[in-house]
């Protein structure tokens, strides 16, 4: 992890001090199901995230068991007599409220956002409508169910545009389109996953802000060698650069984290998550989306932000699980850095 983070040496502030809490015993969590894998297009990433989380819990003495959800998930949870669940599923059937609804029905406390917030955040179009209504800056967009509509929307918005599935993550099915000729192939690529959203492409810098419980972590600025932080840059490339904390002024960092937190709360999210943003050439921040179950792989951003804030991977995994005992809203900006 350390070799992936470029700007870590600039983090000179004292380590974060958290209020003293009674040290929880592993037995207080009971039997924990770690749900990962699943049937979405993000299965491979979920397998990595889940394995990391499961190993962390086991190392900390938690009675944790990995479960790869299928049509018999409810039966496995009941017969296994699980007392809580750590949801590490990405994409459909795991991040969209489906599994959360099942767990709620079974009375099993689970990590992360509830049913409604999970479903809303997964639907990029409806999430953006909510953010627009609350004056949270997000790029102009439209939803297209056919190529003709996609052409009309893109011309109305103005090129370049981003063409992507309404309900997918990990940049799956996303294409940057510079002219009308590129809309049709981009539409077909995205439409394999359902409805398609056409969004104004923001040229600028990628920023990511992670939230865990009552903690808004230091932001990460990402530089992809291709200029586009796509699936390959996120999970396969060793050339992607991560600047954490981001090399921006303290004022900008505070504004960035405050905006991310507003977006997180606007969708009713809780527990933990990550907000993806862009900063345009004028310096303005734009919210792209809110992820309710971010990746926890070796290249993922939540662990990087936590490290910059003085927390280990084991720390944040336990912080997330602890919220199944008593949930708390995210209210605190921590780990601020005075930077040039």
N, C-alpha and C positions, 0 to 999 in steps of 0.2 A: 504493500500500500504506500509506504513512504516514498518509494521511487517513482510513483505515479504523480505525486503532488509536487508541483513546481513552487509555489510561493510560500511553503510552510515556514521557512526560516524567518520570514518577516513577522510571524506571529509572536510578539514579544510580551504581550500582556500577561498578567498573572493567571495561573490556571483557574478555571471556573470553580467557584465555591458554591455548593448546593446546600440547602437547608438540611440539617441533620434529621435523618429519619430512622425509625426503628429498623434494624437490619432484619430483613425477611428471611425466613428459613425456607429451604427448598421444598419441604413437605407442605408448606402452606399453599403451594400452587396445585398440589395434587397431580393427577395424571394429565399431561398436556399433549394434545394432538397438534403436530406441525403439518399443515396442509400445503403441499407443493406438487408441482407437475401439472396435472389437469389436462384439459383437452383444447386449450386455446392455441393460437399461433405463437404465443410467447412461452410455450411449454419449456423449451430448452433453457430459457433464462430463469424461469421459476424453479427448475430443478437445481440450478446452481445456487440461487438465493436460499432455497429451502434446506439444502444440504449444509450450507454455512450456518444458518440459524439453528438447525437441529444439533449440529456438532457443538455450537456455543452453549446451548442449553444443557446438553449432556455433560460438558466439561464443568458446568457450574452446579452440577448435582441435581438438575431438574429431571423428573421422571417423564421424559419427552419421547414421543414416538412419531415417526414420519408416516404420513398417509398420502397416497397419490389418489385423489378423488376420482370416482367413477359413479356409475348408477347405483352402486351399493353403499355410497358414503354414509347415508343416514344409519343404515344397519351397522356399519363398522363403528360409528361413533357411539351408538347405543350399547352394542355388545362389548365394546372396549371400555365402557364406563368412564369416558373422558370427562374431566371436570372443567377444562377450558381449552381454547384452540388458538394457536398462533397461525394466522392466515398469511401464507407466503405465495399465494397464487397471483399471477399476472394475467390481465386480459379478461376475456369473456368467461363467464361461469365462476369467476373467482374474485374479480375486482369490480364487478358490476352490480353487486347486491344479491346475486343468486345464492351463493354459499352463505352469505351473511344472514339471509332470510331463513335458511335451513337451520343454522346454528341458533338463531333467535327462537325459532319454533321449538327446538329441542332444549332450550334453556341453558345452552352452553355459552358462557362468556367468551368473547373473542377479541382479538386485537384489531385496532384500526377503526375506520368509520363504520357507521351503521348502514342499514339497507338503503334508505333514501339518498344519503349523501354519496354512497358508493355508486349507485345508479346514475345520479346526476353528474358526478365528476367524470364518469366513463363516457357519457354522451357529450362530446365536445361542443356540439351545436347548442344544446339546451344549457349547458354550463356557461357558454359565452353569452347567451341571452340574459341569464341571471346577472353575470358580471356587468354587462352593458347597462342593465337596469339600475345597478348600484354604482355606476360611473367608475368602474374599475377598467382601466384602459386595456383593451384587447383588440387585435386587428379586425378590420371589417371582414365580413364573411357571408357566405350563402351556402345553402344545401342543395345539391343537385341529384336527381334520380335518373337523369339521362344526359347524353352528350350535348344535346341542344341547350338544355338549361345550363349545363356547365360552361358552354361557350358564352352564353348571355351573361352569366354571373361574372366570369373572368374579365370580359370586356368592360363591364360596368365598374368592376373594382379597379382594373388597370394592372398591367403586368409589371413585374413578375408576381406570380401567385403560387401558393402552396396547394397542392391537390392531395388529399389524404382521406382515409376512412374516418367516419364519424366516431367509431367506437373501437379503435385499436391503439396500442401503445408501442413503445420501443422503436418508433419511427417506421413501423411496418407499413408498406404501401404508400409511403410519402414521396412526392416528386415536386421539385421546383420547376415551374414552367415559365418560360420567358416569352412565349408567343402563342398565338392561337393554334398553330400547327401541332403544338405539343399537348394540347388539352385531351384529345381523344385517347392516345396511348396512356396518359397519366390517369385518366378517368377509369379506363378498363383495369388498370393495375390496382387502383384503390377499391373499385366496385366489387372485387372478388370478396371483400370483407363486409359488404353492406352499403348503406348510404354513404355518399361522398360529400365532403365539405371543401369548399373553395375559399381560401383565405388569403388576404393580402400578405405577400412575403415581406418580412422586415429584414432589410440588410443591416447588419450590425453585429453585436456580440451576444453570445449565449451565456445566460446566467441561470443558476439553479439554487433554490433556497429550500433547505430541509427543516422540517418541524417534528419534534418528538415531545409529546406531552406538553409541558409548560415551557419548552425550550425552542426558540427559533435560532437555528445554528448559523454560523458564518456562511456567506454565500460562496459559490464556486463559479469561476469563469472558465469556460471551456473553449479551447482552440482546436478545431478539427483540421487535419492537414489538407483535406479536400475542400474545406470551407463550409461543409454541411455536416452537422452532427447527426449522422444517420446510424443505422443499425451496425454497420461495419465499424464506424468510428467509435461507437459506444461499447461494443463487446469484443471486437476482434483486433482492432488496430493498436499497435504499441507506439504510434506516433502522435496520438491525441494528447494534448497538453491540458493539465488541470491546474488552475491557479487558485489556491485555497489557503488563506482567505483571498478573495478577489482583490486585485490591485486598484482599488478605487478609494475615493476619499471617505472619511468617516460619515460625513453627511449623506453621501450617495449610498453607502452601505446601510445606514439606518432607513433611508427612504425605500431602498430595495426590499429590505426585510419587512418593513411595515406594509408595503404593497402586497408582498407574498402572503403575509398573515391575513390581510383583508380578503384576499381571494380564497384562501383556505377556509376562513370562517363564512364567507358568503355562500359557499356550497354546503355548509353544515358539516364540514369534515371535522374529525376528531382523532385523537390517539397519536397518529403520525402520518407523515406524507411528504411530498416534495412538490414545489411549485416551479414550473419552467417559464422563464421569461427571456425577452430579448431587449437589448438596449439599442435604439436606432442611432443614426449618425449625429443626431442633434442632442443625444444624451438622455432621451426619454425612454422609460421602461414600459414594456408591454407584456401582459400576462398571456402566455400561450395556452397553458393547461395546468390542471392540478392532478397529481397522481396520488391515489390513496394507498397504494401498496408499491412503493418504489423498489427498485432492485437492490439486492444485498450481495452482489457478486464482487469479485476482486477489482472490477473496474467501476463499481457503482459509486454514486455521489454522496449518499447519506453517510456511509462510513468515513469518507474523506472529510466531510464537514465536521463530523463528530471528532475526528482526530485533531483537527485544527482547534476544536473547543476543549481539548484535553480529555476526551472520552475514548475508551477503547471499543472495539466491536462488541465484546462481551457486555460492556456497560450499557450500550444502547439497546442490545437485544433484551437485556433484563428490564431496562426502563420501559420498553414497549410492552413486555409481558406483564409487568407490575400494574399496568393500567387496566388489566382485566379484573383486578381486585378493587380498584377505585379509580375511575376515570377523572382526569383533570383537564381543563381547557388550556390551550397554548396561549400564554399571555406575556412571556418574558423574552426579551431579546438578550442573548448572552454572547460572550466572546467577542465583543466589539474591538476593533483594531483601528488605531489612529494611523492612517496611511497617507502617503503623498498623493 
